[in-house]
Amino acid sequence: MLSVLWHVWAAVFILANLANSFNASVKPPNIVMVVADDLGYHDVGFRGSNILTPNLDRLAREGVILENHIVSASCSPTRASLMTGRYPIRTGFWKGNVKENEEYGLGLDETLL
């Protein structure tokens, strides 16, 4: 019985080490999110613009372009929504932009993406 128990523990130990070595070899993805104020849909090269944006074009070509995001008329609600994955009204940013020297922002209990 002791021999069987020893073999079970050895198998568990080996499997745990294999799982750890597999997880160590998997690299987390690199995520770059570009948010630009007042950027028109056709203001980047990968959308057919005459404006040269080679770095953005390369990022778009080699990455993923997210095209289905609802934006607000001002940037603070849009950014709050994008960073939290929630509607602006749920983050407290529905009135407009945060002005200079204002003492509010996202709650410290918010989970950011």
C-alpha positions in Angstrom: 0.0 0.0 0.0 2.9 2.4 0.8 4.4 1.7 -2.6 1.1 2.6 -4.4 0.7 5.8 -2.4 4.3 6.7 -3.1 3.7 6.2 -6.9 0.5 8.3 -6.7 2.4 11.2 -5.0 5.3 10.9 -7.5 2.8 11.1 -10.4 1.1 14.1 -8.9 4.5 15.8 -8.4 5.6 15.1 -12.0 2.3 16.3 -13.4 2.5 19.5 -11.4 6.0 20.2 -12.6 5.0 19.5 -16.2 2.1 22.0 -15.8 4.4 24.6 -14.3 6.9 24.2 -17.1 4.2 24.5 -19.7 2.8 27.7 -18.1 6.3 29.1 -18.0 6.8 28.7 -21.7 3.5 30.5 -22.6 4.2 34.2 -22.9 1.4 36.7 -22.1 0.2 38.7 -25.2 1.5 42.2 -25.7 -1.5 44.6 -25.8 -1.2 48.1 -27.2 -4.3 50.2 -27.2 -4.2 53.5 -29.1 -6.9 56.1 -28.3 -6.7 59.3 -30.2 -8.9 62.3 -29.7 -10.5 63.9 -32.8 -9.2 61.2 -35.2 -11.4 60.7 -38.2 -12.2 57.3 -39.6 -10.2 57.9 -42.7 -7.3 59.7 -41.0 -5.0 56.7 -40.9 -3.2 55.0 -43.8 -4.7 51.6 -43.3 -8.1 53.1 -44.0 -6.9 54.6 -47.3 -5.9 58.0 -46.2 -3.3 60.2 -47.9 -1.9 60.9 -44.4 1.2 58.8 -43.9 0.9 56.6 -40.7 3.4 53.8 -41.3 3.7 52.7 -37.6 0.0 52.6 -37.1 -0.4 50.8 -40.4 2.1 48.1 -39.3 0.3 47.7 -36.0 -3.0 47.3 -37.7 -1.6 44.9 -40.3 0.1 42.7 -37.6 -2.5 43.0 -34.9 -6.2 43.3 -34.3 -8.3 46.3 -35.2 -11.3 46.8 -32.8 -14.0 48.5 -34.7 -17.1 48.1 -32.7 -16.8 50.5 -29.8 -19.5 53.1 -28.9 -18.0 56.4 -28.1 -19.3 59.5 -26.3 -19.2 63.0 -27.6 -16.3 63.8 -25.3 -13.1 61.8 -24.4 -13.4 61.2 -20.7 -16.6 59.1 -20.8 -15.2 57.2 -23.8 -11.9 56.4 -22.0 -13.6 55.4 -18.8 -15.9 53.1 -20.8 -13.0 51.6 -22.8 -10.8 51.0 -19.7 -13.6 49.4 -17.6 -15.7 47.7 -20.2 -18.8 49.4 -18.7 -21.2 52.1 -19.9 -20.1 55.7 -19.0 -23.1 56.1 -16.8 -21.9 53.2 -14.7 -18.5 54.7 -14.2 -19.7 58.2 -13.2 -18.5 59.8 -16.5 -21.6 60.8 -18.3 -21.5 64.6 -18.2 -18.3 65.3 -20.1 -14.6 65.7 -19.7 -12.7 65.9 -16.5 -11.5 69.5 -16.2 -8.1 70.6 -14.9 -7.8 70.5 -11.1 -11.1 68.6 -10.6 -11.0 66.1 -7.8 -12.8 63.1 -9.3 -12.1 60.2 -11.6 -12.6 56.5 -11.8 -13.3 54.9 -8.4 -10.4 53.1 -6.8 -12.5 50.0 -6.7 -12.9 49.9 -10.5 -11.3 47.0 -12.3 -9.5 48.1 -15.4 -9.1 45.9 -18.5 
